[in-house]
């Protein structure tokens, strides 16, 4: 086996960008150096890894088979480097990716507690939707992910984390809020309301649909909004009703700008999870961080 870590790094960059020029720029090296490294890797393996379509390089079946193994090798090399720089003392150099609600409402407290214990740690936090998180963890672009909805990536290990309460809320002046003060809202009343929901691909959207659609079957009127923040403040303005994590709306409930609707539905909740790649090397620092998050999530 004559392939090197550098060749695998260049192969990864070209795979993700689709061209030697873009892959070279992301490293960065010259385009000629990237082309030469790719050619050397293909010669060493005895196969072509890409189909050449114009100026684009598209992974063929050989390339698709190599990519997960290459990502795992590169991640393992980075973990070894981190391990010996930290002396396995628990000091972390981690890349964490959290879905929106967890990133905005849970991670600040978790990171503050961890950095109090390990002040020399370096943690890079990205925030996106559940699909983005799972993709990044699958591609070893993140060491650990926090998701709000189901995970459909077979390469990932899913660690149950905590159960998050969901509540249906409206502005106090909304007709359904007034009706809920007299008696619990019926399925028919809820179905006819205008629902404010996240975009498809959001863990919150999947969790809300999983929680309420078995009871409501369908929602007659839906408005899509790009974040939980947009949803909760649109709900405050009376644009509709929404189902969100209590952690997201607790401040507005306390301020009496939102009210929790009494309904005939059973208690609603969703499962939050931690995810990492099945082939991920779990260093002591990463194991410590996972343990910290699980303990603080109880």
VEXPAGU-592008 format. One record per residue (C-alpha): residue in one letter; z, y, x; residue number from 0. Coordinates in steps of 0.001 Angstrom, whole numbers. Each point is the difference from the previous one (the first is absolute). Example, Ala and Ser with C-alpha at 12.3 -4.5 7.8 and 13.67 -1.06 7.14 Angstrom:
residues 2
aa/zz/yy/xx/i
A/7800/-4500/12300/0
S/-660/3440/1370/1
//
This chain:
residues 298
aa/zz/yy/xx/i
X/0/0/0/0
X/-1231/3140/1743/1
X/603/2611/-2732/2
X/2504/2743/754/3
X/2373/2109/-2045/4
X/-2229/2993/680/5
X/-3028/-1820/-1397/6
X/1972/-999/-3085/7
X/1186/3592/-438/8
X/-3596/1223/137/9
X/-1107/-2795/-2363/10
X/2690/1108/-2453/11
X/-1076/3638/205/12
X/-3659/-832/-593/13
X/897/-2366/-2871/14
X/1970/2699/-1796/15
X/-2493/2814/616/16
X/-3320/-1831/-293/17
X/-1633/1366/3164/18
X/489/74/3750/19
X/-54/3801/59/20
X/2743/414/-2609/21
X/2007/-2875/1474/22
X/-257/1486/3494/23
X/1107/3414/-1266/24
X/3116/-1475/-1625/25
X/1289/-1554/3258/26
X/-1405/2240/1723/27
X/-2596/-1265/2498/28
X/-3722/548/451/29
X/-2439/-1661/-2356/30
X/-1641/-1831/2895/31
X/3356/-1421/1095/32
X/705/-1186/-3562/33
X/-3448/-1626/-263/34
X/463/-1727/3347/35
X/3450/-1303/-936/36
X/-1313/-1361/-3297/37
X/-2890/-1736/1759/38
X/2396/-1529/2536/39
X/2238/-1283/-2799/40
X/-2940/-1577/-1842/41
X/-1196/-1649/3223/42
X/3510/-1321/722/43
X/288/-1471/-3502/44
X/-3610/-1193/-135/45
X/-670/1538/-3422/46
X/-1146/3223/-1569/47
X/2745/1777/-1943/48
X/-2031/2579/-1914/49
X/-3208/280/-1983/50
X/-1975/3031/1158/51
X/-1238/1959/-3045/52
X/-1622/3199/1225/53
X/2704/1883/1866/54
X/2744/-1874/-1832/55
X/1861/-3019/1338/56
X/1204/-2293/-2783/57
X/2362/-2883/689/58
X/-1689/-3364/-427/59
X/1845/-3250/-707/60
X/960/-346/3682/61
X/1355/3542/92/62
X/1926/-453/-3239/63
X/1585/-3154/1413/64
X/963/1761/3244/65
X/1391/3235/-1467/66
X/3339/-1309/-1403/67
X/725/-1876/3252/68
X/-922/3053/2082/69
X/2261/2226/-2073/70
X/2874/-2451/421/71
X/-510/-169/3780/72
X/-109/3803/331/73
X/3082/381/-2163/74
X/1819/-2616/2075/75
X/-874/1867/3187/76
X/1338/3234/-1472/77
X/3180/-1784/-1080/78
X/524/-1333/3536/79
X/-392/3500/1407/80
X/2470/1402/-2538/81
X/2443/-2855/604/82
X/319/622/3707/83
X/22/3779/-280/84
X/2915/-193/-2432/85
X/1718/-2921/1751/86
X/325/-1609/-3458/87
X/2958/2331/-595/88
X/-1040/617/-3578/89
X/-1646/3320/861/90
X/-3128/80/-2112/91
X/-3525/1262/555/92
X/-1357/-883/-3405/93
X/-2880/845/-2296/94
X/1122/-101/-3635/95
X/-2203/507/-3072/96
X/1611/508/-3422/97
X/-1476/363/-3447/98
X/436/3388/-1596/99
X/3231/-290/-1962/100
X/1799/-1945/2720/101
X/-1278/2351/2689/102
X/1108/3133/-1821/103
X/3252/-1149/-1593/104
X/1381/-2920/2026/105
X/-1227/334/3578/106
X/1724/3299/914/107
X/3425/-1564/-626/108
X/-935/-3265/1714/109
X/-1394/1729/3075/110
X/2953/2378/265/111
X/2431/-2923/-9/112
X/-2002/-1971/2552/113
X/-470/2941/2377/114
X/3708/727/-182/115
X/578/-3506/1357/116
X/-2941/1/2437/117
X/-671/3671/819/118
X/-2532/-788/2752/119
X/-2297/-1873/-2375/120
X/-3465/1307/-821/121
X/-1283/-782/-3487/122
X/-3370/1125/-1321/123
X/-32/109/-3825/124
X/-3196/119/-2038/125
X/-122/223/-3785/126
X/-2781/-1246/-2290/127
X/-591/-2266/-2965/128
X/857/-3697/0/129
X/-3581/-1067/763/130
X/-113/2269/3057/131
X/3348/-1353/1221/132
X/-1050/-3636/-339/133
X/-3315/666/1746/134
X/1695/1735/2933/135
X/2527/-2814/437/136
X/-2755/-2612/-271/137
X/-1956/1792/2750/138
X/3111/410/2222/139
X/-298/3785/-350/140
X/3612/-39/-1252/141
X/2877/-2209/1111/142
X/1718/-8/-3366/143
X/-934/1022/-3530/144
X/1999/957/-3072/145
X/-1776/-572/-3314/146
X/732/601/-3677/147
X/-2476/-2404/-1564/148
X/-1449/-3472/461/149
X/-1550/-887/3359/150
X/-3306/-1872/-48/151
X/-503/-493/3759/152
X/454/-3669/930/153
X/553/857/3698/154
X/3238/1850/-764/155
X/3602/-1152/-329/156
X/1823/1569/-2934/157
X/3755/613/237/158
X/1711/826/-3339/159
X/1889/3239/465/160
X/1519/1476/-3159/161
X/-422/383/-3742/162
X/-885/3511/-1133/163
X/770/1183/-3529/164
X/-2894/1495/-1967/165
X/589/2460/-2836/166
X/-2280/1499/-2626/167
X/398/3762/-57/168
X/-1265/3063/-1838/169
X/752/3683/-203/170
X/2922/667/-2390/171
X/-2387/1974/-2227/172
X/-2572/-2811/-237/173
X/-378/-1445/-3532/174
X/872/-3502/1218/175
X/3162/1294/1701/176
X/1086/1513/-3303/177
X/-870/-3191/-1870/178
X/1959/-2107/2527/179
X/3155/1964/-800/180
X/-136/-1302/-3567/181
X/-836/-3652/752/182
X/-1442/-2129/2771/183
X/-3738/476/371/184
X/-2130/-2833/-1326/185
X/-2801/-1763/1830/186
X/-2518/1796/-2212/187
X/1435/3429/810/188
X/-77/-704/3724/189
X/-3519/-1385/-125/190
X/-1307/3151/-1695/191
X/1534/2430/2476/192
X/-1989/1580/2820/193
X/1054/-1805/3185/194
X/-85/1634/3412/195
X/-790/-2642/2628/196
X/-802/-328/3699/197
X/-3475/-905/1211/198
X/-1162/-3637/291/199
X/1164/-1482/3324/200
X/3400/1665/-247/201
X/3000/-2317/88/202
X/1661/2165/-2628/203
X/-3032/-441/-2285/204
X/22/-3785/397/205
X/3758/-172/-495/206
X/-97/2166/-3128/207
X/-2831/-2027/-1491/208
X/1825/-3250/813/209
X/3157/1343/-1668/210
X/-1382/1555/-3171/211
X/-3366/-1590/-827/212
X/1504/-3378/-975/213
X/1783/1918/-2767/214
X/-2493/2741/-889/215
X/-3206/-2042/571/216
X/-2033/3162/588/217
X/485/3745/355/218
X/-2148/2095/-2288/219
X/40/3184/2084/220
X/344/207/3785/221
X/-131/2898/2462/222
X/-297/-894/3690/223
X/1849/1995/2654/224
X/36/-511/3772/225
X/3736/-85/724/226
X/3371/-647/-1591/227
X/871/3641/659/228
X/-3005/1153/-2018/229
X/901/-2402/-2789/230
X/3634/1030/-308/231
X/-742/3740/-49/232
X/-2864/-497/-2456/233
X/2460/-1905/-2161/234
X/2426/2932/246/235
X/-2772/2236/-1366/236
X/-434/-2248/-3026/237
X/-3400/-1460/907/238
X/1142/-3496/-904/239
X/2502/-2750/685/240
X/340/-2013/3181/241
X/1717/-3014/1464/242
X/1401/652/3466/243
X/2723/-1144/2351/244
X/3348/1490/-940/245
X/310/1101/3628/246
X/-3082/2211/-457/247
X/1155/1794/-3149/248
X/3801/-25/348/249
X/69/3637/1136/250
X/-1945/1187/-3052/251
X/2068/-2170/-2344/252
X/3171/1536/1424/253
X/-1504/3472/-474/254
X/-918/-928/-3629/255
X/-3657/716/613/256
X/-809/-3653/-755/257
X/1663/-2450/-2341/258
X/3/-3801/67/259
X/-1515/-1323/-3216/260
X/1920/-2603/-1975/261
X/-2489/-2742/-897/262
X/-155/-3498/-1399/263
X/-1276/-1279/3360/264
X/2260/-2163/2191/265
X/1307/1491/3282/266
X/-2900/720/2342/267
X/21/-497/3769/268
X/-2193/-827/2948/269
X/480/-1812/3287/270
X/-342/1936/3254/271
X/-939/-1986/3101/272
X/-306/147/3754/273
X/-3158/-1465/1530/274
X/-1111/-954/3488/275
X/-2856/-2060/1377/276
X/719/-3733/162/277
X/-1000/16/3687/278
X/2015/3126/788/279
X/2334/-330/2989/280
X/3369/1112/-1398/281
X/1716/1707/2914/282
X/3765/518/-34/283
X/-500/3665/-892/284
X/-2237/-886/-2956/285
X/2446/-2672/-1186/286
X/2827/2551/258/287
X/-1981/2518/-2029/288
X/-807/-2575/-2691/289
X/3669/-1024/-187/290
X/1049/3650/-265/291
X/-2438/650/-2840/292
X/1021/-3131/-1905/293
X/3701/847/347/294
X/-495/3608/-1104/295
X/-2185/-1076/-2890/296
X/2721/-2028/-1688/297
//
